[in-house]
Amino acid sequence: MSLKDYYEDSYKTESSRSLNELQAEALQSTKGLLHFVEESKTRFLPDLSWQGLKVIEMGSGLGGLSLHLARLGADVTLVDFSATALQQAEKIYALEGLQPRLIQADVGLPGDEINEKFDLILDSHLLHCITSAPERSSYFKLIDELLSDRGLFVAETMVHRKKLFVPDGFMFDQNYVLWQMFGEWKPVRKIPDSLDLEKEINEAGLNISYFFYYGQFSFIPHRTFMDIPAEVLPASVRMVLQKKQITQS
């Protein structure tokens, strides 16, 4: 089974639940990150209103994070490689009379599906799901292309701790990639050291406006990790990136 098939099957399984249940879960699961997004917009784009703000959510799933912003009047686009996730998101937004733009695409292998500029690009825990260096480089290049001149890329992603517990059915290699057994080994998460992540961003040519390691925020890479103590799970980095400003000589 490919990873795309795995995620598609997961969303199809969820489709048996009511739309109200899915909406409530999508909203609840993004509340913590929502506060960071709101604070980042207030800090870096204080003069812009939410009304009409162009927002795109990468790896949106059901689009819970952007649904909060659509309620404030933002112009929302959702991007995911799962057709089922986007179909469910469309129905969830319709419960409130909202109509996001939907784009099915693999942002690690970008084509020409997205061709406009955005004031706010949200990463819904997608970056750590892109495991290969070429695809991560392509993703950062896409972000740079899609950002408006003052636009923000706001993300939360998992990073490595000195201690990391890896249960049976997974392995963690020297390149900070977590692999899972799906009949064969598949790369599922990139969990770099935070300093290496900073280096990666700088090499991509993006400006780091905010970058902070939150040791108290732990990530559960997979439900298999649910009962593992927080101190041996991946930690979190929250960041705000912008385009490099060209200085006039």
C-alpha positions in Angstrom: 0.0 0.0 0.0 1.3 3.5 -0.9 1.1 6.3 1.6 -1.5 8.1 -0.5 -3.7 5.0 -0.5 -3.2 4.8 3.3 -4.4 8.3 3.8 -7.2 8.0 1.3 -8.5 4.9 3.1 -8.3 6.7 6.4 -10.5 9.5 5.2 -12.9 7.0 3.6 -13.2 5.2 6.9 -14.0 8.6 8.6 -16.8 9.3 6.0 -19.1 7.0 8.0 -19.3 9.6 10.7 -21.7 12.5 10.6 -20.6 15.9 9.2 -21.2 17.6 12.5 -18.9 15.1 14.3 -16.2 15.6 11.7 -16.5 19.4 11.8 -16.3 19.5 15.6 -13.2 17.3 15.6 -11.5 19.3 12.9 -12.1 22.5 14.7 -11.1 21.2 18.1 -7.9 19.6 16.8 -6.6 22.9 15.4 -7.4 25.2 18.3 -3.9 25.3 19.6 -2.3 26.2 16.3 -5.1 28.7 15.5 -3.9 30.9 18.4 -0.4 30.9 16.9 -1.8 31.8 13.5 -3.8 34.7 14.9 -0.9 36.0 16.9 1.4 35.8 13.8 -1.1 37.7 11.7 -1.5 40.4 14.4 2.2 40.8 14.8 3.3 40.8 11.2 0.2 42.0 9.2 -1.6 44.2 11.8 -3.0 46.6 9.1 -4.7 43.9 7.1 -8.2 42.7 7.9 -9.2 39.0 8.0 -12.0 40.0 5.6 -10.9 39.0 2.2 -7.4 37.9 3.3 -6.1 35.3 0.9 -5.4 32.1 2.8 -4.2 28.8 1.6 -3.9 25.7 3.8 -1.3 23.1 2.7 -2.1 19.5 3.6 -5.5 20.7 4.8 -7.2 17.4 5.4 -10.7 18.5 6.5 -9.6 22.2 6.7 -10.4 22.7 10.3 -7.7 25.4 10.8 -8.9 27.5 7.8 -12.5 27.1 8.8 -11.9 29.2 11.8 -10.5 31.9 9.5 -13.2 31.6 6.9 -15.7 32.4 9.7 -13.7 35.7 10.0 -14.1 36.4 6.3 -10.9 35.1 4.9 -10.8 33.9 1.3 -9.8 30.3 1.8 -8.1 27.7 -0.5 -7.6 24.1 0.7 -4.9 21.9 -0.8 -4.6 18.1 -0.2 -3.7 15.1 -2.2 -6.7 13.2 -0.9 -9.8 13.7 -3.0 -11.9 12.2 -0.1 -10.6 14.7 2.4 -11.4 17.6 0.1 -14.9 16.3 -0.6 -15.5 16.0 3.1 -14.1 19.5 3.8 -16.4 20.9 1.1 -19.4 19.5 2.9 -18.2 20.6 6.3 -17.8 24.2 5.1 -21.2 24.0 3.4 -22.8 23.5 6.9 -22.0 27.2 7.5 -22.7 28.4 3.9 -18.9 28.7 3.2 -17.3 27.7 -0.1 -13.5 27.2 0.0 -11.6 26.7 -3.2 -10.4 23.1 -3.4 -7.2 21.9 -5.1 -6.1 18.3 -5.2 -2.3 18.3 -5.5 0.9 16.9 -4.1 2.9 19.9 -2.9 6.1 17.9 -2.6 5.9 17.5 -6.4 4.2 20.7 -7.5 2.7 21.3 -10.9 0.8 24.3 -12.0 -2.4 23.7 -10.0 -1.8 26.8 -7.8 -0.9 30.0 -9.6 -1.8 33.0 -7.4 -0.3 34.8 -4.5 -1.5 34.5 -0.9 -1.2 36.7 2.2 -1.2 33.7 4.6 0.1 30.2 3.8 -0.7 27.6 6.5 1.1 24.3 7.0 -1.3 21.9 8.7 1.5 19.6 10.0 2.5 18.8 6.4 6.2 19.7 6.3 7.2 16.7 8.5 5.3 14.4 6.2 7.5 15.4 3.3 10.6 13.1 3.8 12.9 13.4 0.8 15.3 16.3 0.4 14.3 17.1 -3.2 10.6 17.2 -2.3 11.2 19.4 0.7 13.2 21.7 -1.5 10.4 21.8 -4.0 7.9 22.6 -1.3 9.9 25.5 0.1 10.3 26.8 -3.5 6.6 26.6 -4.0 6.0 28.5 -0.8 8.3 31.3 -1.9 6.5 31.5 -5.2 3.0 31.6 -3.6 3.8 34.2 -1.0 2.7 37.8 -1.6 5.3 40.4 -1.0 4.4 40.7 2.7 2.9 37.3 3.0 3.4 34.8 5.9 4.1 31.1 5.9 3.0 29.9 9.3 3.8 26.4 10.4 4.2 24.0 13.2 6.4 20.9 12.6 8.0 18.1 14.6 11.7 18.1 15.4 14.1 15.7 17.0 14.9 15.4 20.7 18.0 13.9 22.1 15.8 11.0 23.2 13.3 9.5 20.8 11.4 6.3 21.4 10.7 4.2 18.3 8.2 1.3 18.8 8.0 -1.9 16.8 7.0 -1.5 13.2 9.0 1.7 12.9 12.6 2.6 12.4 14.5 5.9 12.5 17.5 6.4 10.2 20.6 8.5 10.3 18.9 11.1 8.1 16.2 11.8 10.7 13.6 9.9 8.7 11.0 7.8 10.4 10.0 4.7 8.5 6.9 2.5 8.9 6.3 -1.0 7.8 3.4 -1.3 5.3 4.4 -4.7 3.9 7.6 -2.9 3.1 9.4 0.0 4.7 7.9 3.4 3.8 9.2 6.8 4.9 6.5 8.6 6.8 8.0 11.5 8.8 11.1 13.7 8.6 12.1 14.7 12.2 15.2 16.9 11.8 17.2 18.6 14.5 15.9 22.2 14.9 19.3 23.6 13.8 19.2 21.5 10.6 15.7 22.8 9.9 16.9 26.4 10.2 19.7 25.6 7.8 17.3 24.0 5.4 15.1 27.1 5.4 18.0 29.5 4.9 19.3 27.4 2.0 15.8 27.6 0.5 16.1 31.4 0.4 13.3 32.2 2.8 13.5 34.8 5.6 12.9 33.5 9.2 10.7 36.0 10.9 10.0 33.8 13.9 11.4 30.4 14.9 11.0 28.9 18.3 11.6 25.4 19.8 8.7 24.4 22.0 10.0 21.5 24.1 6.7 21.3 26.0 4.7 20.6 22.8 5.1 16.9 21.8 4.0 15.3 18.6 2.4 11.9 18.3 3.7 10.7 14.9 1.2 7.8 14.7 -1.5 6.3 17.0 1.0 3.6 17.9 2.9 6.3 19.8 -0.2 7.3 21.9 0.9 5.8 25.2 4.6 6.9 24.9 5.8 9.5 27.5 5.9 13.0 26.0 9.6 13.4 26.8 10.6 10.8 24.3 8.3 12.0 21.5 9.3 14.5 18.9 9.2 18.1 20.0 7.7 21.1 18.2 9.0 24.1 16.3 6.7 27.0 15.4 7.8 29.3 12.7 6.9 32.2 10.5 8.7 32.6 7.2 8.5 35.4 4.6 10.1 36.2 1.3 13.6 37.6 1.3 13.3 41.4 0.8 15.3 42.8 -2.1 17.2 45.9 -0.9 17.5 48.8 -3.4 21.0 50.0 -4.0 
